[in-house]
Amino acid sequence: MSGLPEILDCCAFYGRPAVPPGRPYLSPGDALAEMDRLGIAERWFADYRALEGSPALGNRLLAEELSGQPRLHPVWIVLPPGTGELPGPEDQLAAMARAGVHMVRAEPERHGWSLAEWCSGALWAALERARVPVLLDAAGKWDALDALLSAHPRLPVLLTDSGYRALRMLCPLLERHGNLLIETSAYLANEGLAELAGRFGAGRLVFGTGSPVLAPEASLGTLRLSSLSGPDLAAAAGGNLRRLLDAARRGLAEAGR
């Protein structure tokens, strides 16, 4: 559609999962063809091989397969350092800088670990120092999320899979924590984006589709048909993500010195 700002999708999934949802993206060509159809300029992917198998192997393969694709970007899966499955947090930052990875995804419920400081504090602290945005599926762990946001106030946390039914939890958290942002793929309420922007500022919204788990047309329609306009629409559609990733790029460069 003409007149729309640049649309950046922060939340998509690459590869073949054990139980494929929708039509999986099995190659860069698959992803680019759909992006062209939908008018998405760039997309950030986590890999099913990292989500469902080995984060170390899946992260590496994803970076290799998306290398040289300026519109497709890898999102690495992170784990706390206790088991040594991934490099320590500081080494992980250096590896991200070398691979051109500027955002991570954390799924504690799926992978069996805790948001709490005793388990993952070292991970959060390293990501916070480099200002790396974290796509976080907190699975309704509201008290633990509040504690994380309090302990690491400069860590950008993009909360995924939260819809309007969570508003009674989301609103007080958004009021308390300026580092909490909403990834929009599951937030499909009528004028829900405009309501959040009006109350907390459009800077708290980061567009994502959750594709192919979720149909990307749903989140795109919610964005395009909302009453957001001008700078607010541009911020939610992609400007906020650009800002976060620019800060992470600088932070990772400093961490690697």
Residue pairs with C-beta under 8 A, 6 or more apart in sequence:
1 39
1 224
4 39
4 224
4 233
4 237
5 233
5 234
5 237
5 238
5 239
6 41
6 234
6 237
6 238
6 239
7 39
7 40
7 41
7 207
7 220
7 223
7 237
7 238
8 40
8 41
8 42
8 43
8 44
8 207
8 237
8 238
8 241
8 242
9 35
9 40
9 42
9 43
9 44
9 207
9 208
9 209
9 211
9 216
10 44
10 103
10 135
10 158
10 183
10 206
10 207
10 208
10 241
11 44
11 135
11 158
11 160
11 183
11 185
11 208
11 209
11 210
12 25
12 31
12 43
12 44
12 45
12 46
12 208
12 209
12 210
12 211
12 212
13 24
13 25
13 45
13 46
13 47
13 48
13 51
13 210
13 211
13 212
13 213
14 25
14 31
14 45
14 46
14 47
14 48
14 62
14 65
14 66
15 24
15 25
15 26
15 47
15 48
15 49
15 58
15 62
16 24
16 26
16 48
17 24
17 48
17 51
17 52
18 48
18 52
20 212
21 212
21 213
22 211
22 212
22 213
22 215
23 30
23 212
24 30
24 48
24 212
25 31
25 34
25 45
25 212
28 65
28 66
28 69
28 72
31 43
31 45
31 72
32 69
32 71
32 72
34 40
34 211
34 216
35 41
35 42
35 43
35 71
38 216
38 217
38 220
39 220
40 209
40 216
40 220
41 71
41 238
42 70
42 71
42 72
42 73
42 238
43 71
43 72
43 73
44 73
44 74
44 75
44 103
45 62
45 66
45 72
45 73
45 74
45 75
46 62
46 75
46 76
46 77
46 105
46 135
47 58
47 59
47 61
47 62
47 74
47 77
48 58
49 57
49 58
49 61
49 62
50 56
50 57
50 58
50 59
50 62
50 76
50 77
51 58
51 77
51 107
51 110
54 85
55 76
55 77
55 78
55 79
55 85
55 86
55 111
56 85
56 86
58 77
59 74
59 76
59 77
59 101
62 74
62 76
63 74
63 76
63 99
63 100
63 101
66 72
66 73
66 74
73 100
73 101
73 102
73 103
74 99
74 100
74 101
75 101
75 103
75 104
75 105
75 135
76 96
76 99
76 101
76 104
76 105
77 104
77 105
77 106
77 107
77 111
78 86
78 92
78 104
78 105
78 106
78 123
78 127
78 134
79 85
79 86
79 111
79 113
79 123
80 113
80 114
80 119
80 120
80 122
80 123
81 88
81 89
81 122
81 123
82 113
82 119
86 92
87 95
88 122
89 122
89 123
89 125
89 126
89 127
90 126
90 255
92 126
93 126
93 127
93 130
93 132
93 252
93 255
93 256
94 255
94 256
95 101
96 102
96 104
96 132
96 252
97 252
97 253
97 255
97 256
98 256
102 132
102 133
102 245
102 248
102 249
102 252
103 132
103 133
103 134
103 135
103 244
103 245
103 248
104 127
104 132
104 133
104 134
104 135
105 134
105 135
105 136
105 137
106 134
106 135
106 136
106 137
107 137
108 114
108 115
108 120
108 137
108 138
108 139
108 141
109 137
109 139
109 141
110 137
113 119
113 120
114 120
114 144
115 138
115 141
115 144
115 145
115 147
115 148
116 144
116 147
116 148
117 124
117 147
117 151
121 151
124 148
124 151
124 152
124 155
125 152
126 255
127 134
127 152
127 155
128 152
128 154
128 155
129 251
129 255
130 248
130 251
130 252
130 254
130 255
131 154
131 155
131 156
131 244
131 247
131 248
131 250
131 251
132 155
132 156
132 248
132 251
132 252
133 156
133 157
133 158
133 244
133 245
133 248
134 155
134 156
134 157
134 158
135 158
135 160
135 183
135 208
136 145
136 157
136 158
136 159
136 160
137 160
137 161
138 144
138 145
138 159
139 161
140 166
142 169
142 173
145 157
145 159
145 173
146 173
146 176
146 177
148 155
148 157
149 155
149 157
149 173
149 176
149 177
149 179
149 180
150 176
150 177
152 179
153 177
153 178
153 179
154 179
155 179
156 179
156 181
156 244
156 247
157 177
157 179
157 180
157 181
158 181
158 182
158 183
158 206
158 208
159 170
159 180
159 181
159 182
159 183
160 183
160 185
160 186
160 208
160 210
161 185
161 186
161 210
162 170
162 182
162 186
162 187
163 186
163 187
163 188
163 189
164 187
164 188
164 189
164 192
170 182
171 199
173 180
174 180
174 182
174 196
174 199
174 200
174 204
175 200
180 204
181 203
181 204
181 205
181 206
181 240
182 196
182 204
182 205
182 206
183 206
183 207
183 208
184 193
184 205
184 206
184 207
184 208
184 219
184 222
184 223
184 236
185 208
185 209
185 210
185 211
185 214
185 219
186 210
186 214
187 193
187 196
187 222
188 218
188 219
188 222
189 195
191 226
191 227
192 222
193 205
193 222
193 223
193 226
193 228
193 236
194 226
194 227
194 228
196 204
196 205
197 204
197 205
197 228
197 232
197 236
202 228
202 231
202 232
202 233
202 235
202 236
202 240
203 235
203 240
204 240
205 235
205 236
205 240
206 236
206 240
206 241
206 244
207 219
207 223
207 236
207 237
207 238
207 241
208 219
209 216
209 218
209 219
209 220
210 216
210 219
223 233
223 236
223 237
226 233
228 236
231 239
